[in-house]
Amino acid sequence: MFALVLVPLAAAAQFLPPDAGGSGVPNDASISAIIIRIINILLAIAGLVAVIFLIIGGFRYITAGGNEELSESGKKSIQNAIIGIVVIILSFVIVRIISNALIANAV
């Protein structure tokens, strides 16, 4: 899964303009911008994992076939996945607010 997320980013590198400085890092990339980009990628991966757990929990719940134990396991997985998605969304909002505050103070 990790490769599926990063391969399009690597393929898009051909569309970036060449760097005149020769350092390989874009001129407008600061440390804070790179860290924020990495955090956003990790939050996207975590969101993808949470959605997969939501699907797995739904599948377990649907295929429980009247078995209370499997049904409860599916419900618990769904509940935990939804809580995870909410936490990831709130984390994304917090990172966005802090990054906007850092960028506004840096300029």
C-alpha positions as CSV (number, residue, x, y, z in Angstrom):
1,M,0.0,0.0,0.0
2,F,2.8,2.3,0.8
3,A,4.2,1.8,-2.7
4,L,0.9,2.6,-4.2
5,V,0.8,5.9,-2.5
6,L,4.4,6.9,-3.3
7,V,4.7,5.7,-6.9
8,P,2.5,8.5,-8.3
9,L,4.5,11.1,-6.4
10,A,7.8,9.7,-7.9
11,A,6.2,9.7,-11.4
12,A,5.1,13.3,-11.1
13,A,8.8,14.3,-10.5
14,Q,9.3,14.6,-14.2
15,F,6.9,17.5,-14.4
16,L,8.8,19.6,-11.9
17,P,11.0,22.4,-13.3
18,P,14.7,21.8,-13.0
19,D,16.3,23.5,-10.0
20,A,18.9,26.1,-11.0
21,G,20.8,25.7,-7.7
22,G,21.6,22.1,-8.3
23,S,20.8,21.1,-4.7
24,G,17.8,18.9,-5.8
25,V,15.5,20.7,-3.4
26,P,13.0,23.3,-4.7
27,N,13.9,26.9,-3.8
28,D,10.7,27.6,-1.9
29,A,10.8,24.4,0.2
30,S,11.6,25.2,3.8
31,I,12.0,22.6,6.6
32,S,8.5,23.4,7.9
33,A,6.9,23.0,4.5
34,I,8.6,19.6,4.1
35,I,7.6,18.5,7.5
36,I,4.0,19.5,6.9
37,R,4.0,17.7,3.6
38,I,5.3,14.5,5.3
39,I,2.6,14.8,8.0
40,N,-0.1,15.2,5.4
41,I,1.1,12.1,3.6
42,L,1.1,10.1,6.8
43,L,-2.4,11.3,7.7
44,A,-3.6,10.3,4.3
45,I,-2.1,6.8,4.7
46,A,-3.7,6.6,8.2
47,G,-7.1,7.6,6.7
48,L,-6.7,4.9,4.1
49,V,-6.0,2.3,6.7
50,A,-9.0,3.5,8.8
51,V,-11.3,3.2,5.8
52,I,-10.0,-0.3,5.1
53,F,-10.7,-1.3,8.7
54,L,-14.2,0.1,8.3
55,I,-14.7,-2.1,5.3
56,I,-13.4,-5.1,7.1
57,G,-15.6,-4.5,10.1
58,G,-18.6,-4.1,7.8
59,F,-17.8,-7.3,6.1
60,R,-17.4,-9.1,9.4
61,Y,-20.8,-7.7,10.6
62,I,-22.6,-8.7,7.4
63,T,-21.1,-12.2,7.3
64,A,-21.7,-12.9,11.0
65,G,-24.7,-15.1,10.1
66,G,-26.5,-14.6,13.4
67,N,-23.4,-15.4,15.5
68,E,-23.5,-12.8,18.3
69,E,-19.7,-13.0,18.9
70,L,-18.8,-12.3,15.3
71,S,-21.5,-9.6,15.1
72,E,-20.1,-7.8,18.1
73,S,-16.6,-8.0,16.7
74,G,-17.8,-6.4,13.5
75,K,-19.6,-3.7,15.4
76,K,-16.6,-3.0,17.5
77,S,-14.4,-2.8,14.4
78,I,-16.8,-0.4,12.7
79,Q,-17.0,1.8,15.8
80,N,-13.2,1.9,16.3
81,A,-12.7,2.7,12.6
82,I,-15.1,5.6,12.7
83,I,-13.4,6.9,15.9
84,G,-10.1,6.6,14.0
85,I,-11.4,8.5,11.0
86,V,-12.7,11.3,13.2
87,V,-9.3,11.6,15.0
88,I,-7.5,11.6,11.7
89,I,-9.8,14.4,10.3
90,L,-9.3,16.4,13.5
91,S,-5.5,15.9,13.3
92,F,-5.5,17.1,9.7
93,V,-7.4,20.2,10.8
94,I,-5.0,20.9,13.6
95,V,-2.0,20.5,11.4
96,R,-3.6,22.8,8.8
97,I,-4.2,25.5,11.4
98,I,-0.7,25.3,12.9
99,S,0.9,25.3,9.4
100,N,-1.1,28.4,8.4
101,A,-0.1,30.1,11.6
102,L,3.6,29.2,11.1
103,I,3.5,30.3,7.5
104,A,1.8,33.6,8.4
105,N,4.4,34.3,11.1
106,A,7.3,33.4,8.9
107,V,6.3,36.0,6.2
